[in-house]
Amino acid sequence: MLRQYERLSAIREVLQGRLELHEARDCFGFDEIEDGTVNELRDRIAELSDEISTLRSRCDRYESFGRQ
């Protein structure tokens, strides 16, 4: 589970970087045409965040179960 958590976190970081780049381009007027990339990136980041939260809660449950 730790590997999957690290993999998902790394993917999310890359996507967040791409999102910041698109937002910066938009801010400076470099991307005049919205092609849906920003929305797709935001959606995928949200999906990854949900998956990461699920993994965290599973790990927490396993750890608390082992302590009992």
C-alpha positions as CSV (number, residue, x, y, z in Angstrom):
1,M,0.0,0.0,0.0
2,L,2.9,2.3,0.7
3,R,4.2,2.1,-2.8
4,Q,0.7,2.8,-4.3
5,Y,0.4,5.8,-1.9
6,E,3.8,7.1,-3.0
7,R,3.0,6.5,-6.7
8,L,-0.3,8.3,-6.5
9,S,1.3,11.2,-4.6
10,A,4.0,11.6,-7.2
11,I,1.4,11.6,-10.0
12,R,-0.7,14.2,-8.2
13,E,2.3,16.4,-7.7
14,V,3.1,16.3,-11.5
15,L,-0.5,17.1,-12.3
16,Q,-0.6,20.0,-9.9
17,G,2.6,21.4,-11.5
18,R,0.9,21.1,-14.9
19,L,-2.2,22.8,-13.6
20,E,-0.1,25.7,-12.1
21,L,1.6,26.1,-15.5
22,H,-1.7,26.3,-17.3
23,E,-3.1,28.7,-14.8
24,A,0.0,30.9,-15.2
25,R,-0.3,30.9,-19.0
26,D,-3.9,31.8,-18.7
27,C,-3.1,34.7,-16.3
28,F,-0.6,36.1,-18.7
29,G,-2.9,35.6,-21.7
30,F,-0.8,32.9,-23.4
31,D,-3.7,30.5,-23.6
32,E,-6.5,32.3,-25.3
33,I,-8.4,29.2,-26.1
34,E,-9.7,27.0,-23.3
35,D,-9.4,23.4,-24.4
36,G,-10.6,21.8,-21.2
37,T,-7.1,20.9,-20.0
38,V,-7.4,22.8,-16.7
39,N,-10.7,21.2,-15.9
40,E,-9.4,17.7,-16.7
41,L,-6.3,18.3,-14.5
42,R,-8.5,19.5,-11.6
43,D,-10.8,16.5,-12.0
44,R,-7.8,14.1,-12.1
45,I,-6.1,15.7,-9.1
46,A,-9.4,15.4,-7.1
47,E,-9.7,11.7,-8.1
48,L,-6.1,11.1,-7.0
49,S,-6.7,13.0,-3.7
50,D,-9.7,10.7,-3.0
51,E,-7.7,7.6,-3.7
52,I,-4.8,8.8,-1.5
53,S,-7.3,9.6,1.4
54,T,-8.8,6.1,1.0
55,L,-5.4,4.5,1.2
56,R,-4.5,6.6,4.3
57,S,-7.7,5.6,6.1
58,R,-7.0,1.9,5.3
59,C,-3.5,2.2,6.6
60,D,-4.8,3.9,9.8
61,R,-7.4,1.1,10.3
62,Y,-4.8,-1.6,9.9
63,E,-2.4,0.1,12.3
64,S,-5.1,0.6,14.9
65,F,-6.3,-3.0,14.5
66,G,-2.7,-4.2,15.1
67,R,-2.5,-2.2,18.4
68,Q,-5.6,-3.9,19.9
